[in-house]
Amino acid sequence: MIGALIFIGDELICGAIENTNSVFAGRILTSYGFEIGEIVTLPDKIEIISEYLKNLIEKYEFLIICGGLGPTDDDLTNLAVAKAFNLELKENKDFLSAIYSAKEYRKSQEIAKKMALIPEGAIPLSKNFSSAGYLLKIKNKSLFFLPGVPYQFENLLQTEVIPKLLELFPERTKRIIKTLRFFDLNETDLNQVISSLPEDILSPIKIGYYPIFPELKLILQGKEEKDLEVFINKLKETFLPYLVSEKDKSLPQVIGELLKTREEKLATAESCTGGMLASIITSVSGSSLYFDRGFVTYSPESKIELLGVKKETIEKFDVVSYEVAMEMAEGVRKKTKVDYALSITGFAGPTGGTPENPVGTVYIGFSYKNKIKAFRFSLSGDRNQIQLLASYTSLDILRRYLLYGESFFSYRFATGIKERTF
Amino acid sequence: MIGALIFIGDELICGAIENTNSVFAGRILTSYGFEIGEIVTLPDKIEIISEYLKNLIEKYEFLIICGGLGPTDDDLTNLAVAKAFNLELKENKDFLSAIYSAKEYRKSQEIAKKMALIPEGAIPLSKNFSSAGYLLKIKNKSLFFLPGVPYQFENLLQTEVIPKLLELFPERTKRIIKTLRFFDLNETDLNQVISSLPEDILSPIKIGYYPIFPELKLILQGKEEKDLEVFINKLKETFLPYLVSEKDKSLPQVIGELLKTREEKLATAESCTGGMLASIITSVSGSSLYFDRGFVTYSPESKIELLGVKKETIEKFDVVSYEVAMEMAEGVRKKTKVDYALSITGFAGPTGGTPENPVGTVYIGFSYKNKIKAFRFSLSGDRNQIQLLASYTSLDILRRYLLYGESFFSYRFATGIKERTF
């Protein structure tokens, strides 16, 4: 049940694109209990592709090979397969007719038909696409060849490859995997507490720490449900406020579920995050049930005109301040019938900042009931990281309030808090 | 001058995180003229790490090994190195004192000091970090060991590894690399035109096609500046409207430069993209010079209250329509002194849609001078892809207008257009 993955493409080697297929394949195979022994990324060169096909087939039960099946001159996978295993390439009639009827190849059929030349013995994985991929059995090992286009790769992996693998390896180790997500928690602090847990709680669990900015994932694998439950309950004793989800749900998803259950609504006002907070909230399908509107008040004028922030407040305290964050949140509540408002004003960098409020300084306003709180944060990272961390932190402030009331408002990078009522 | 990269970590194998270090390393090494022969990703297992260290050192001049240098129990790189090359691990005093003074390990020093045990002969790459990485020379090959935390990896690669590589290999092939970005262009259409170019124009250039949704990157490598210029001019004859940048700049960066030069301003009104358009615009530092405000009018009420969209228009044509898109854009122009307004209303999915306007239908409004245009699009993909494609398309409509006036308003997925004046 141990396989390996081969990703082919100069674009991966020279870092022109991210390998999202590797992430997807790793996740889905692992969650089904399959083990991946190694992942290899190769350039568009027949020699090395051929060499790895021959080597890895000796070490592993199955291989998944991604990329190089397309029509352009740098697509060489089929030639490499032919070389590695001494096979002829034959024109597959089903592939050919799919290519001829595809809209996207209407003007380039002579080039596109190269994709129909596949190794003898290859079993197409699907007839739906013009680049369907195929299965090849060599020395009783299963080699799955898939196109590199992510949408096609993910689809074929899910609908064709996984079911075939499940048939081939019915006795795979059944493991239960639980993915916990934390926010505002340091990996080493978590590790320290975990490694001091009693042996009987610790030993049945395989633990992986995966920082995935700005969250921290903890992937736990065990054979028995109850071992995992005991372990997780132990973690909650120390880390409850930082635990966003036990089901690998993201912060915006958790916010959505909480607000939907309470039938409450949220609106936002952002400056330095420029729409990112609203975008994160609305990345969740169905968010229209609890998200009404967002203001991206990027200029001082727009804060005054749209939210009623007072010109005098900006002049006295500067646009990046507790007071402006509070007036922004208050403005949202006054102009909109929502239960909660979140506001963000700060310096995302790399330019900007003042001696008192350098780049990374962010004020987050939170209004609930008749109250308004503003938190000051000192965040690090590049522009995108600061925007992301500020957006997530504001959502997490709301999350902690919804779950724990006003008990858990302290954060690692918070440097102050002010509040007032309406 | 050919090296290989090894990335170590179960979190990469099982897809828990994306390998951004691989992208960074690939890009920076390639741009300096170094060739990467292969990239291997391994689990946290001493045996296979050790095996690959021994194998790859025979095939390549240098190796860059990333990950497994941390303090947690799954960090095994140093042990694997010791095993592979029969070396002892020794406590490095500089590392140790850096760990003892680091804020983040204040509460976990006993665990953290494991990071100071490095192979004999290892030369630390920096004294600035508590996880600095090191250089090891084996059989006259250079092995660079770097931490997996992206900020540290990128920093060390840039400031320590690249300079050392440049010293080691002064005769590397100097290549000029130009990265072109296209939008709304199909890879096979581009390839078809390219492969029909005259031999003398084509042969000096190495070409890579890299779809990076929603753009398409074309990476051109050549020895002479003039060969690249001739080639690019040939491409422009056919593909000018689709060419976003010859300097690998993204669409929001290009929009920023165009608006700044013209001293003009933009504001936005979004529904189904929920803040993503504003977020993309403001991802560019300095965007406050040309971006004033964005409205995220996620509910019908907010469209009416904030933008002056007429209730009757929504009732007659539905909120996802040409007419509402135009009234949203018009509302932005009327309430704000900006030169351009972009609006988006549609069904991003997966839920929603009507028989006439299924999921993926997006109306984009564009207002300039005294005109308002609305375009209807039929987009495919998941929710995030539809939001991203809609956001990018709206920016591209503005880009083409700024560069070419009203000549190039046709798009692959556009299914209609309406217009009126104020």
Interface residues (C-beta under 8 A of the other chain):
Chain A: D10 E11 L12 I13 C14 G15 A16 I17 E18 N19 T20 S22 V23 F24 A25 G26 R27 I28 L29 T30 I36 G37 E38 I39 V40 T41 L42 P43 I48 G70 P71 T72 D73 D74 E104 Y105 K107 S108 I111 A112 V149 P150 Y151 T179 N186 E187 T188 D189 N191 Q192 S195 I207 G208 Y209 Y210 P211 I212 K217 I219 T268 E270 T273 G274 G275 M276 L277 A278 S279 I280 I281 T282 S283 S285 G286 S287 S288 F291 D292 R293 G294 F295 V296 T297 Y298 S299 E301 S302 L306 T336 A348 G349 P350 T351 G381 R383 N384 Q387
Chain B: D10 E11 L12 I13 C14 G15 A16 I17 E18 N19 T20 S22 V23 F24 A25 G26 R27 I28 L29 T30 I36 G37 E38 I39 V40 T41 L42 P43 I48 P71 T72 D73 D74 E104 Y105 K107 S108 I111 A112 V149 Y151 T179 N186 E187 T188 D189 N191 Q192 S195 I207 G208 Y209 Y210 P211 I212 F213 K217 I219 T268 E270 T273 G274 G275 M276 L277 A278 S279 I280 I281 T282 S283 S285 G286 S287 S288 F291 D292 R293 G294 F295 V296 T297 Y298 S299 E301 S302 L306 T336 A348 G349 P350 T351 G381 R383 N384 Q387
